[in-house]
Amino acid sequence: MPTLQPVDRLEIHILVDNATDSLSSVPGHVEPEFSYLHRKGMRVLSGKCICCANHGLSCLVTAHRGNEARTLLFDTGPEPDTFERNTRQLGIDLTGVEALVLSHGHWDHAGGMLRAIDMIRSDGRNRDLPYYAHPDMFRERGRRLPDGGIFPMENVPSVAELTAHGARVVATREPQAVLNGMFYVSGEIPRVTPFEKGLPGHCSRTEKGWELDPWIMDERWLGANVAGKGLVVFTACSHAGVVNVLKDARGKHPDIPLYCVMGGLHLSGPTESIIPETVAGLREFGLTYIAAGHCTGWRAITALVNAFGEGVVTPTAVGKRFVF
């Protein structure tokens, strides 16, 4: 089992998310977009200065330990222009990013990836830039329509495209510790709960043609262990089911308490029916924080707040900065 080393502090900046919200009050460990931009020098509040929401997710994550800081990029949202605009509006220099992680092979998480690699490498340094992936992420994907037809999704960048832009693709089904053990990239997530059944109607193209693929086994979670607090788990879409994700995280790191889960919980659309079971299932983990956004949906956010309270549940939004 790869060893996950504790870190002193973890900073997360939401570069892409479905929602924008700088007006709602936030807890002390969260900085909303407008406040961040003002602190960084914005003197006139204008639509020309702020980020844009889009259907997808991207998180810039920096772990600090002593004088050491290591940064990785977790997903890049649905398309390059949103990713680049938001990153530049926030004044973020991506040349310090040392690794990229794609959570799973869907367009709304990988559409900005090639632009991100170009921005990371824009300083001209020919350094190693690992891109952690699962081999099945590169399949064609789609949704089966009621009439039996397939509504295809845009493909994620291929290994050849990623390599041509300067990334070193590490495609494996196995878990690994990365960036000096400060981060953990999971392997395949076991599906063990009876109610989390993946994404209905989801298909992948194989050598046999289009086949139903509700489990999306290429999905992985990212983790970091904040000393004195516990494990922060990044789950970009939770197609495995967030309860399955957290069961895997706890099983792989039984000596580290679960502290926060962050990302999309995919409790909207065809999976809204499992909101009650999911909320009940989350109680066993004793989470200090739940930072949910992207594909979670307003019904699930409402149910989570009703169950756990505003002190635990904070919706994510583009431009928000979390510090643990």
Phi and psi restraints in degrees (value plus and minus 20) as a CYANA .aco file:
   2 PRO   PHI     -78.5   -38.5
   2 PRO   PSI     122.9   162.9
   3 THR   PHI    -110.1   -70.1
   3 THR   PSI     107.3   147.3
   4 LEU   PHI    -121.9   -81.9
   4 LEU   PSI      97.5   137.5
   5 GLN   PHI    -108.2   -68.2
   5 GLN   PSI     122.9   162.9
   6 PRO   PHI     -88.2   -48.2
   6 PRO   PSI     129.6   169.6
   7 VAL   PHI    -141.4  -101.4
   7 VAL   PSI     138.2   178.2
   8 ASP   PHI     -99.1   -59.1
   8 ASP   PSI     -54.6   -14.6
   9 ARG   PHI    -174.5  -134.5
   9 ARG   PSI     127.6   167.6
  10 LEU   PHI    -150.0  -110.0
  10 LEU   PSI     106.4   146.4
  11 GLU   PHI    -133.6   -93.6
  11 GLU   PSI     112.1   152.1
  12 ILE   PHI    -146.9  -106.9
  12 ILE   PSI     104.6   144.6
  13 HIS   PHI    -133.7   -93.7
  13 HIS   PSI     105.4   145.4
  14 ILE   PHI    -103.5   -63.5
  14 ILE   PSI      89.0   129.0
  15 LEU   PHI    -107.3   -67.3
  15 LEU   PSI     -52.3   -12.3
  16 VAL   PHI    -160.6  -120.6
  16 VAL   PSI     116.3   156.3
  17 ASP   PHI    -178.4  -138.4
  17 ASP   PSI     145.4   185.4
  18 ASN   PHI     -88.1   -48.1
  18 ASN   PSI     -45.3    -5.3
  19 ALA   PHI    -141.4  -101.4
  19 ALA   PSI     133.5   173.5
  20 THR   PHI    -140.3  -100.3
  20 THR   PSI     113.9   153.9
  21 ASP   PHI    -180.9  -140.9
  21 ASP   PSI      76.8   116.8
  22 SER   PHI    -127.7   -87.7
  22 SER   PSI     -16.5    23.5
  23 LEU   PHI    -119.9   -79.9
  23 LEU   PSI     -49.6    -9.6
  24 SER   PHI     -87.7   -47.7
  24 SER   PSI     125.0   165.0
  25 SER   PHI     -87.5   -47.5
  25 SER   PSI     131.6   171.6
  26 VAL   PHI    -154.3  -114.3
  26 VAL   PSI     137.4   177.4
  27 PRO   PHI     -91.7   -51.7
  27 PRO   PSI     152.5   192.5
  28 GLY   PHI     -84.1   -44.1
  28 GLY   PSI     -44.3    -4.3
  29 HIS   PHI    -107.8   -67.8
  29 HIS   PSI     -14.6    25.4
  30 VAL   PHI    -142.5  -102.5
  30 VAL   PSI     115.1   155.1
  31 GLU   PHI    -137.2   -97.2
  31 GLU   PSI      99.3   139.3
  32 PRO   PHI     -92.5   -52.5
  32 PRO   PSI     145.2   185.2
  33 GLU   PHI     -78.5   -38.5
  33 GLU   PSI     -69.9   -29.9
  34 PHE   PHI     -80.6   -40.6
  34 PHE   PSI     -62.8   -22.8
  35 SER   PHI     -84.0   -44.0
  35 SER   PSI     -61.2   -21.2
  36 TYR   PHI     -83.1   -43.1
  36 TYR   PSI     -66.9   -26.9
  37 LEU   PHI     -83.8   -43.8
  37 LEU   PSI     -58.9   -18.9
  38 HIS   PHI     -84.6   -44.6
  38 HIS   PSI     -62.0   -22.0
  39 ARG   PHI     -83.2   -43.2
  39 ARG   PSI     -49.9    -9.9
  40 LYS   PHI    -110.8   -70.8
  40 LYS   PSI     -18.0    22.0
  41 GLY   PHI     103.1   143.1
  41 GLY   PSI     -23.7    16.3
  42 MET   PHI     -87.6   -47.6
  42 MET   PSI     103.0   143.0
  43 ARG   PHI    -128.6   -88.6
  43 ARG   PSI     -34.9     5.1
  44 VAL   PHI    -148.7  -108.7
  44 VAL   PSI     102.2   142.2
  45 LEU   PHI     -98.4   -58.4
  45 LEU   PSI      99.1   139.1
  46 SER   PHI    -173.0  -133.0
  46 SER   PSI     131.7   171.7
  47 GLY   PHI     -82.8   -42.8
  47 GLY   PSI     -39.2     0.8
  48 LYS   PHI     -93.6   -53.6
  48 LYS   PSI     -35.0     5.0
  49 CYS   PHI    -124.7   -84.7
  49 CYS   PSI     -34.2     5.8
  50 ILE   PHI    -123.6   -83.6
  50 ILE   PSI     152.2   192.2
  51 CYS   PHI     -99.7   -59.7
  51 CYS   PSI     145.7   185.7
  52 CYS   PHI    -134.4   -94.4
  52 CYS   PSI     115.8   155.8
  53 ALA   PHI     -99.6   -59.6
  53 ALA   PSI     130.8   170.8
  54 ASN   PHI    -177.3  -137.3
  54 ASN   PSI     139.7   179.7
  55 HIS   PHI     -94.3   -54.3
  55 HIS   PSI      77.9   117.9
  56 GLY   PHI     147.0   187.0
  56 GLY   PSI    -191.9  -151.9
  57 LEU   PHI    -168.4  -128.4
  57 LEU   PSI     121.6   161.6
  58 SER   PHI    -172.1  -132.1
  58 SER   PSI     110.8   150.8
  59 CYS   PHI    -147.5  -107.5
  59 CYS   PSI     108.5   148.5
  60 LEU   PHI    -116.6   -76.6
  60 LEU   PSI     100.3   140.3
  61 VAL   PHI    -141.9  -101.9
  61 VAL   PSI     105.2   145.2
  62 THR   PHI    -141.2  -101.2
  62 THR   PSI     106.6   146.6
  63 ALA   PHI    -125.7   -85.7
  63 ALA   PSI     115.6   155.6
  64 HIS   PHI    -135.8   -95.8
  64 HIS   PSI     113.5   153.5
  65 ARG   PHI    -162.2  -122.2
  65 ARG   PSI      89.5   129.5
  66 GLY   PHI      40.7    80.7
  66 GLY   PSI    -147.9  -107.9
  67 ASN   PHI    -110.7   -70.7
  67 ASN   PSI     -17.0    23.0
  68 GLU   PHI    -116.4   -76.4
  68 GLU   PSI     116.2   156.2
  69 ALA   PHI    -152.6  -112.6
  69 ALA   PSI     110.4   150.4
  70 ARG   PHI    -148.6  -108.6
  70 ARG   PSI     114.9   154.9
  71 THR   PHI    -144.3  -104.3
  71 THR   PSI     114.8   154.8
  72 LEU   PHI    -151.8  -111.8
  72 LEU   PSI     141.3   181.3
  73 LEU   PHI    -131.1   -91.1
  73 LEU   PSI     102.2   142.2
  74 PHE   PHI    -125.8   -85.8
  74 PHE   PSI      81.0   121.0
  75 ASP   PHI      48.3    88.3
  75 ASP   PSI     144.4   184.4
  76 THR   PHI    -158.3  -118.3
  76 THR   PSI      -2.7    37.3
  77 GLY   PHI      54.9    94.9
  77 GLY   PSI    -191.9  -151.9
  78 PRO   PHI    -105.3   -65.3
  78 PRO   PSI     -42.7    -2.7
  79 GLU   PHI    -179.6  -139.6
  79 GLU   PSI     138.1   178.1
  80 PRO   PHI     -89.0   -49.0
  80 PRO   PSI     -54.8   -14.8
  81 ASP   PHI     -87.1   -47.1
  81 ASP   PSI     -61.1   -21.1
  82 THR   PHI     -82.0   -42.0
  82 THR   PSI     -65.8   -25.8
  83 PHE   PHI     -80.5   -40.5
  83 PHE   PSI     -68.5   -28.5
  84 GLU   PHI     -87.0   -47.0
  84 GLU   PSI     -64.1   -24.1
  85 ARG   PHI     -77.5   -37.5
  85 ARG   PSI     -70.5   -30.5
  86 ASN   PHI     -84.3   -44.3
  86 ASN   PSI     -60.7   -20.7
  87 THR   PHI     -83.0   -43.0
  87 THR   PSI     -62.9   -22.9
  88 ARG   PHI     -91.0   -51.0
  88 ARG   PSI     -59.1   -19.1
  89 GLN   PHI     -81.4   -41.4
  89 GLN   PSI     -55.9   -15.9
  90 LEU   PHI    -101.1   -61.1
  90 LEU   PSI     -24.7    15.3
  91 GLY   PHI      48.0    88.0
  91 GLY   PSI      11.5    51.5
  92 ILE   PHI    -112.6   -72.6
  92 ILE   PSI     108.4   148.4
  93 ASP   PHI    -112.6   -72.6
  93 ASP   PSI      91.0   131.0
  94 LEU   PHI    -101.9   -61.9
  94 LEU   PSI     -24.7    15.3
  95 THR   PHI     -87.4   -47.4
  95 THR   PSI     -31.7     8.3
  96 GLY   PHI    -108.1   -68.1
  96 GLY   PSI     -23.6    16.4
  97 VAL   PHI     -89.2   -49.2
  97 VAL   PSI     111.7   151.7
  98 GLU   PHI    -129.5   -89.5
  98 GLU   PSI     -29.2    10.8
  99 ALA   PHI    -182.0  -142.0
  99 ALA   PSI     136.3   176.3
 100 LEU   PHI    -143.9  -103.9
 100 LEU   PSI     123.0   163.0
 101 VAL   PHI    -147.9  -107.9
 101 VAL   PSI     106.4   146.4
 102 LEU   PHI    -120.8   -80.8
 102 LEU   PSI     105.2   145.2
 103 SER   PHI     -90.6   -50.6
 103 SER   PSI     -58.6   -18.6
 104 HIS   PHI    -187.7  -147.7
 104 HIS   PSI     148.3   188.3
 105 GLY   PHI    -107.3   -67.3
 105 GLY   PSI      38.8    78.8
 106 HIS   PHI    -140.1  -100.1
 106 HIS   PSI     125.5   165.5
 107 TRP   PHI     -77.2   -37.2
 107 TRP   PSI     -54.8   -14.8
 108 ASP   PHI     -95.9   -55.9
 108 ASP   PSI     -20.1    19.9
 109 HIS   PHI    -137.9   -97.9
 109 HIS   PSI     -34.9     5.1
 110 ALA   PHI    -142.4  -102.4
 110 ALA   PSI     -21.6    18.4
 111 GLY   PHI     -83.8   -43.8
 111 GLY   PSI     -46.2    -6.2
 112 GLY   PHI    -118.1   -78.1
 112 GLY   PSI      -9.7    30.3
 113 MET   PHI     -86.1   -46.1
 113 MET   PSI     -65.1   -25.1
 114 LEU   PHI     -86.3   -46.3
 114 LEU   PSI     -58.5   -18.5
 115 ARG   PHI     -84.3   -44.3
 115 ARG   PSI     -59.6   -19.6
 116 ALA   PHI     -81.8   -41.8
 116 ALA   PSI     -63.7   -23.7
 117 ILE   PHI     -81.3   -41.3
 117 ILE   PSI     -62.7   -22.7
 118 ASP   PHI     -81.5   -41.5
 118 ASP   PSI     -60.4   -20.4
 119 MET   PHI     -88.8   -48.8
 119 MET   PSI     -59.0   -19.0
 120 ILE   PHI     -83.0   -43.0
 120 ILE   PSI     -57.8   -17.8
 121 ARG   PHI    -114.7   -74.7
 121 ARG   PSI      -9.2    30.8
 122 SER   PHI     -89.0   -49.0
 122 SER   PSI     -34.7     5.3
 123 ASP   PHI    -101.0   -61.0
 123 ASP   PSI     -21.3    18.7
 124 GLY   PHI      65.4   105.4
 124 GLY   PSI     -23.8    16.2
 125 ARG   PHI     -94.3   -54.3
 125 ARG   PSI     110.3   150.3
 126 ASN   PHI    -112.6   -72.6
 126 ASN   PSI      44.3    84.3
 127 ARG   PHI    -117.9   -77.9
 127 ARG   PSI     144.6   184.6
 128 ASP   PHI     -88.4   -48.4
 128 ASP   PSI     112.2   152.2
 129 LEU   PHI    -153.4  -113.4
 129 LEU   PSI      68.9   108.9
 130 PRO   PHI     -89.9   -49.9
 130 PRO   PSI     123.5   163.5
 131 TYR   PHI    -145.4  -105.4
 131 TYR   PSI      87.4   127.4
 132 TYR   PHI    -109.1   -69.1
 132 TYR   PSI     104.4   144.4
 133 ALA   PHI    -163.8  -123.8
 133 ALA   PSI     151.4   191.4
 134 HIS   PHI    -130.7   -90.7
 134 HIS   PSI     120.5   160.5
 135 PRO   PHI     -79.5   -39.5
 135 PRO   PSI     -46.5    -6.5
 136 ASP   PHI    -102.0   -62.0
 136 ASP   PSI     -25.5    14.5
 137 MET   PHI     -84.0   -44.0
 137 MET   PSI     -40.7    -0.7
 138 PHE   PHI    -113.0   -73.0
 138 PHE   PSI     -12.1    27.9
 139 ARG   PHI     -92.7   -52.7
 139 ARG   PSI     135.0   175.0
 140 GLU   PHI     -90.8   -50.8
 140 GLU   PSI     122.2   162.2
 141 ARG   PHI    -147.0  -107.0
 141 ARG   PSI     139.2   179.2
 142 GLY   PHI    -190.2  -150.2
 142 GLY   PSI     158.0   198.0
 143 ARG   PHI    -139.2   -99.2
 143 ARG   PSI     117.4   157.4
 144 ARG   PHI     -99.6   -59.6
 144 ARG   PSI     107.6   147.6
 145 LEU   PHI    -105.6   -65.6
 145 LEU   PSI     141.4   181.4
 146 PRO   PHI     -75.9   -35.9
 146 PRO   PSI     -50.2   -10.2
 147 ASP   PHI    -104.2   -64.2
 147 ASP   PSI     -15.8    24.2
 148 GLY   PHI      74.5   114.5
 148 GLY   PSI     -31.6     8.4
 149 GLY   PHI     -93.7   -53.7
 149 GLY   PSI     152.8   192.8
 150 ILE   PHI    -135.0   -95.0
 150 ILE   PSI     109.5   149.5
 151 PHE   PHI    -119.1   -79.1
 151 PHE   PSI      80.7   120.7
 152 PRO   PHI     -92.9   -52.9
 152 PRO   PSI     131.5   171.5
 153 MET   PHI    -119.9   -79.9
 153 MET   PSI     134.6   174.6
 154 GLU   PHI     -83.1   -43.1
 154 GLU   PSI     117.8   157.8
 155 ASN   PHI     -90.6   -50.6
 155 ASN   PSI     131.5   171.5
 156 VAL   PHI     -97.3   -57.3
 156 VAL   PSI     139.5   179.5
 157 PRO   PHI     -75.7   -35.7
 157 PRO   PSI     119.2   159.2
 158 SER   PHI     -98.1   -58.1
 158 SER   PSI     147.6   187.6
 159 VAL   PHI     -79.1   -39.1
 159 VAL   PSI     -60.6   -20.6
 160 ALA   PHI     -83.9   -43.9
 160 ALA   PSI     -62.4   -22.4
 161 GLU   PHI     -86.2   -46.2
 161 GLU   PSI     -64.2   -24.2
 162 LEU   PHI     -81.8   -41.8
 162 LEU   PSI     -62.9   -22.9
 163 THR   PHI     -85.0   -45.0
 163 THR   PSI     -61.3   -21.3
 164 ALA   PHI     -82.6   -42.6
 164 ALA   PSI     -49.5    -9.5
 165 HIS   PHI    -106.1   -66.1
 165 HIS   PSI     -25.8    14.2
 166 GLY   PHI      90.8   130.8
 166 GLY   PSI     -11.9    28.1
 167 ALA   PHI    -110.0   -70.0
 167 ALA   PSI     133.6   173.6
 168 ARG   PHI    -127.6   -87.6
 168 ARG   PSI      85.8   125.8
 169 VAL   PHI     -97.1   -57.1
 169 VAL   PSI     105.5   145.5
 170 VAL   PHI    -133.7   -93.7
 170 VAL   PSI      77.3   117.3
 171 ALA   PHI    -124.7   -84.7
 171 ALA   PSI      94.4   134.4
 172 THR   PHI    -172.2  -132.2
 172 THR   PSI     133.5   173.5
 173 ARG   PHI    -110.4   -70.4
 173 ARG   PSI     -25.3    14.7
 174 GLU   PHI    -114.2   -74.2
 174 GLU   PSI     130.8   170.8
 175 PRO   PHI     -91.1   -51.1
 175 PRO   PSI     139.3   179.3
 176 GLN   PHI    -175.9  -135.9
 176 GLN   PSI     127.0   167.0
 177 ALA   PHI    -113.3   -73.3
 177 ALA   PSI     116.2   156.2
 178 VAL   PHI    -150.3  -110.3
 178 VAL   PSI     141.9   181.9
 179 LEU   PHI      32.5    72.5
 179 LEU   PSI      43.2    83.2
 180 ASN   PHI      40.7    80.7
 180 ASN   PSI      15.0    55.0
 181 GLY   PHI      54.4    94.4
 181 GLY   PSI     -10.4    29.6
 182 MET   PHI    -101.3   -61.3
 182 MET   PSI     -37.4     2.6
 183 PHE   PHI    -152.7  -112.7
 183 PHE   PSI     133.3   173.3
 184 TYR   PHI    -145.0  -105.0
 184 TYR   PSI     105.1   145.1
 185 VAL   PHI    -124.6   -84.6
 185 VAL   PSI     100.0   140.0
 186 SER   PHI     -90.1   -50.1
 186 SER   PSI     145.3   185.3
 187 GLY   PHI    -109.0   -69.0
 187 GLY   PSI    -178.5  -138.5
 188 GLU   PHI     -83.9   -43.9
 188 GLU   PSI     120.6   160.6
 189 ILE   PHI    -112.7   -72.7
 189 ILE   PSI     100.0   140.0
 190 PRO   PHI     -83.5   -43.5
 190 PRO   PSI     117.1   157.1
 191 ARG   PHI    -116.1   -76.1
 191 ARG   PSI      86.5   126.5
 192 VAL   PHI    -142.3  -102.3
 192 VAL   PSI     -41.9    -1.9
 193 THR   PHI     -98.0   -58.0
 193 THR   PSI     128.9   168.9
 194 PRO   PHI     -96.4   -56.4
 194 PRO   PSI     -39.9     0.1
 195 PHE   PHI    -121.1   -81.1
 195 PHE   PSI     -37.9     2.1
 196 GLU   PHI    -111.0   -71.0
 196 GLU   PSI      86.3   126.3
 197 LYS   PHI    -136.8   -96.8
 197 LYS   PSI       0.4    40.4
 198 GLY   PHI      62.5   102.5
 198 GLY   PSI    -175.4  -135.4
 199 LEU   PHI    -127.4   -87.4
 199 LEU   PSI      87.5   127.5
 200 PRO   PHI     -79.3   -39.3
 200 PRO   PSI     118.1   158.1
 201 GLY   PHI      60.8   100.8
 201 GLY   PSI     -23.2    16.8
 202 HIS   PHI     -93.4   -53.4
 202 HIS   PSI     117.2   157.2
 203 CYS   PHI    -149.0  -109.0
 203 CYS   PSI     136.0   176.0
 204 SER   PHI    -151.1  -111.1
 204 SER   PSI     128.1   168.1
 205 ARG   PHI    -111.8   -71.8
 205 ARG   PSI     103.3   143.3
 206 THR   PHI    -135.6   -95.6
 206 THR   PSI    -193.5  -153.5
 207 GLU   PHI     -84.0   -44.0
 207 GLU   PSI     -37.0     3.0
 208 LYS   PHI    -113.1   -73.1
 208 LYS   PSI     -22.1    17.9
 209 GLY   PHI      86.6   126.6
 209 GLY   PSI    -182.1  -142.1
 210 TRP   PHI     -92.9   -52.9
 210 TRP   PSI     107.8   147.8
 211 GLU   PHI    -152.0  -112.0
 211 GLU   PSI     126.6   166.6
 212 LEU   PHI     -80.1   -40.1
 212 LEU   PSI     115.8   155.8
 213 ASP   PHI    -163.4  -123.4
 213 ASP   PSI      43.4    83.4
 214 PRO   PHI     -89.3   -49.3
 214 PRO   PSI     -42.1    -2.1
 215 TRP   PHI     -99.1   -59.1
 215 TRP   PSI     -47.4    -7.4
 216 ILE   PHI      26.3    66.3
 216 ILE   PSI      42.8    82.8
 217 MET   PHI     -88.4   -48.4
 217 MET   PSI     -29.3    10.7
 218 ASP   PHI     -99.0   -59.0
 218 ASP   PSI     -25.9    14.1
 219 GLU   PHI     -89.6   -49.6
 219 GLU   PSI     118.1   158.1
 220 ARG   PHI    -153.0  -113.0
 220 ARG   PSI     142.3   182.3
 221 TRP   PHI    -132.4   -92.4
 221 TRP   PSI     138.1   178.1
 222 LEU   PHI    -133.5   -93.5
 222 LEU   PSI     119.9   159.9
 223 GLY   PHI    -154.2  -114.2
 223 GLY   PSI     133.2   173.2
 224 ALA   PHI    -163.0  -123.0
 224 ALA   PSI     122.0   162.0
 225 ASN   PHI    -124.9   -84.9
 225 ASN   PSI      87.8   127.8
 226 VAL   PHI    -109.5   -69.5
 226 VAL   PSI     100.2   140.2
 227 ALA   PHI     -76.0   -36.0
 227 ALA   PSI     114.4   154.4
 228 GLY   PHI      58.4    98.4
 228 GLY   PSI     -24.3    15.7
 229 LYS   PHI    -143.5  -103.5
 229 LYS   PSI     -80.3   -40.3
 230 GLY   PHI     118.3   158.3
 230 GLY   PSI    -180.1  -140.1
 231 LEU   PHI    -106.7   -66.7
 231 LEU   PSI     106.1   146.1
 232 VAL   PHI    -118.3   -78.3
 232 VAL   PSI     101.8   141.8
 233 VAL   PHI    -130.5   -90.5
 233 VAL   PSI     103.1   143.1
 234 PHE   PHI    -119.4   -79.4
 234 PHE   PSI      97.9   137.9
 235 THR   PHI    -143.7  -103.7
 235 THR   PSI      86.3   126.3
 236 ALA   PHI     -88.5   -48.5
 236 ALA   PSI     -56.8   -16.8
 237 CYS   PHI    -158.6  -118.6
 237 CYS   PSI     -38.6     1.4
 238 SER   PHI      37.3    77.3
 238 SER   PSI      18.9    58.9
 239 HIS   PHI     -82.8   -42.8
 239 HIS   PSI     -46.4    -6.4
 240 ALA   PHI     -91.7   -51.7
 240 ALA   PSI     -35.4     4.6
 241 GLY   PHI      75.4   115.4
 241 GLY   PSI     107.2   147.2
 242 VAL   PHI     -84.8   -44.8
 242 VAL   PSI     -49.4    -9.4
 243 VAL   PHI     -88.6   -48.6
 243 VAL   PSI     -61.0   -21.0
 244 ASN   PHI     -81.5   -41.5
 244 ASN   PSI     -61.0   -21.0
 245 VAL   PHI     -78.5   -38.5
 245 VAL   PSI     -68.1   -28.1
 246 LEU   PHI     -92.7   -52.7
 246 LEU   PSI     -51.7   -11.7
 247 LYS   PHI     -83.3   -43.3
 247 LYS   PSI     -60.7   -20.7
 248 ASP   PHI     -86.5   -46.5
 248 ASP   PSI     -62.5   -22.5
 249 ALA   PHI     -81.2   -41.2
 249 ALA   PSI     -64.4   -24.4
 250 ARG   PHI     -86.7   -46.7
 250 ARG   PSI     -59.4   -19.4
 251 GLY   PHI     -87.5   -47.5
 251 GLY   PSI     -55.7   -15.7
 252 LYS   PHI     -98.5   -58.5
 252 LYS   PSI     -45.7    -5.7
 253 HIS   PHI    -152.3  -112.3
 253 HIS   PSI      45.4    85.4
 254 PRO   PHI     -84.9   -44.9
 254 PRO   PSI     -39.7     0.3
 255 ASP   PHI    -111.6   -71.6
 255 ASP   PSI     -20.3    19.7
 256 ILE   PHI    -133.5   -93.5
 256 ILE   PSI     100.4   140.4
 257 PRO   PHI     -86.1   -46.1
 257 PRO   PSI     127.6   167.6
 258 LEU   PHI     -98.0   -58.0
 258 LEU   PSI     108.6   148.6
 259 TYR   PHI    -128.6   -88.6
 259 TYR   PSI     -68.2   -28.2
 260 CYS   PHI    -168.3  -128.3
 260 CYS   PSI     123.0   163.0
 261 VAL   PHI    -136.9   -96.9
 261 VAL   PSI     115.6   155.6
 262 MET   PHI    -155.8  -115.8
 262 MET   PSI     115.5   155.5
 263 GLY   PHI     113.4   153.4
 263 GLY   PSI    -178.3  -138.3
 264 GLY   PHI    -107.6   -67.6
 264 GLY   PSI     114.5   154.5
 265 LEU   PHI    -124.1   -84.1
 265 LEU   PSI     -19.9    20.1
 266 HIS   PHI      22.1    62.1
 266 HIS   PSI      39.6    79.6
 267 LEU   PHI    -134.8   -94.8
 267 LEU   PSI      10.9    50.9
 268 SER   PHI    -138.7   -98.7
 268 SER   PSI     143.1   183.1
 269 GLY   PHI      46.2    86.2
 269 GLY   PSI    -150.1  -110.1
 270 PRO   PHI     -89.0   -49.0
 270 PRO   PSI     -28.8    11.2
 271 THR   PHI    -127.0   -87.0
 271 THR   PSI     -10.8    29.2
 272 GLU   PHI     -80.5   -40.5
 272 GLU   PSI     -46.3    -6.3
 273 SER   PHI     -85.3   -45.3
 273 SER   PSI     -40.6    -0.6
 274 ILE   PHI    -119.6   -79.6
 274 ILE   PSI      -6.4    33.6
 275 ILE   PHI     -77.4   -37.4
 275 ILE   PSI     -68.6   -28.6
 276 PRO   PHI     -80.1   -40.1
 276 PRO   PSI     -64.0   -24.0
 277 GLU   PHI     -85.3   -45.3
 277 GLU   PSI     -57.0   -17.0
 278 THR   PHI     -86.0   -46.0
 278 THR   PSI     -66.5   -26.5
 279 VAL   PHI     -79.6   -39.6
 279 VAL   PSI     -63.7   -23.7
 280 ALA   PHI     -84.3   -44.3
 280 ALA   PSI     -60.2   -20.2
 281 GLY   PHI     -87.1   -47.1
 281 GLY   PSI     -49.5    -9.5
 282 LEU   PHI     -90.9   -50.9
 282 LEU   PSI     -40.3    -0.3
 283 ARG   PHI     -82.1   -42.1
 283 ARG   PSI     -49.3    -9.3
 284 GLU   PHI     -89.7   -49.7
 284 GLU   PSI     -34.3     5.7
 285 PHE   PHI    -113.8   -73.8
 285 PHE   PSI     -32.7     7.3
 286 GLY   PHI      39.2    79.2
 286 GLY   PSI      20.7    60.7
 287 LEU   PHI     -86.3   -46.3
 287 LEU   PSI     118.8   158.8
 288 THR   PHI     -97.8   -57.8
 288 THR   PSI     -57.5   -17.5
 289 TYR   PHI    -158.4  -118.4
 289 TYR   PSI     126.2   166.2
 290 ILE   PHI    -146.7  -106.7
 290 ILE   PSI      93.9   133.9
 291 ALA   PHI    -131.5   -91.5
 291 ALA   PSI      73.8   113.8
 292 ALA   PHI    -129.8   -89.8
 292 ALA   PSI     122.0   162.0
 293 GLY   PHI    -181.9  -141.9
 293 GLY   PSI    -168.5  -128.5
 294 HIS   PHI      26.6    66.6
 294 HIS   PSI    -128.0   -88.0
 295 CYS   PHI    -112.4   -72.4
 295 CYS   PSI      -7.5    32.5
 296 THR   PHI     -85.2   -45.2
 296 THR   PSI     -65.0   -25.0
 297 GLY   PHI      70.4   110.4
 297 GLY   PSI     129.3   169.3
 298 TRP   PHI     -88.9   -48.9
 298 TRP   PSI     -50.9   -10.9
 299 ARG   PHI     -85.0   -45.0
 299 ARG   PSI     -62.5   -22.5
 300 ALA   PHI     -89.9   -49.9
 300 ALA   PSI     -59.6   -19.6
 301 ILE   PHI     -78.8   -38.8
 301 ILE   PSI     -64.5   -24.5
 302 THR   PHI     -80.8   -40.8
 302 THR   PSI     -65.2   -25.2
 303 ALA   PHI     -84.2   -44.2
 303 ALA   PSI     -58.1   -18.1
 304 LEU   PHI     -86.6   -46.6
 304 LEU   PSI     -63.9   -23.9
 305 VAL   PHI     -83.8   -43.8
 305 VAL   PSI     -61.7   -21.7
 306 ASN   PHI     -82.6   -42.6
 306 ASN   PSI     -53.9   -13.9
 307 ALA   PHI    -104.3   -64.3
 307 ALA   PSI     -59.7   -19.7
 308 PHE   PHI    -133.3   -93.3
 308 PHE   PSI     -37.5     2.5
 309 GLY   PHI      72.1   112.1
 309 GLY   PSI     139.8   179.8
 310 GLU   PHI     -88.9   -48.9
 310 GLU   PSI     -39.4     0.6
 311 GLY   PHI     -91.8   -51.8
 311 GLY   PSI     -39.6     0.4
 312 VAL   PHI    -123.1   -83.1
 312 VAL   PSI     -63.0   -23.0
 313 VAL   PHI    -117.3   -77.3
 313 VAL   PSI     101.4   141.4
 314 THR   PHI    -149.0  -109.0
 314 THR   PSI      94.7   134.7
 315 PRO   PHI     -82.7   -42.7
 315 PRO   PSI     122.6   162.6
 316 THR   PHI     -99.5   -59.5
 316 THR   PSI     143.3   183.3
 317 ALA   PHI    -181.0  -141.0
 317 ALA   PSI     136.1   176.1
 318 VAL   PHI     -80.4   -40.4
 318 VAL   PSI     116.5   156.5
 319 GLY   PHI      68.0   108.0
 319 GLY   PSI     -34.6     5.4
 320 LYS   PHI     -86.5   -46.5
 320 LYS   PSI     126.5   166.5
 321 ARG   PHI    -143.7  -103.7
 321 ARG   PSI     103.9   143.9
 322 PHE   PHI    -128.1   -88.1
 322 PHE   PSI     119.5   159.5
 323 VAL   PHI    -150.4  -110.4
 323 VAL   PSI     104.6   144.6
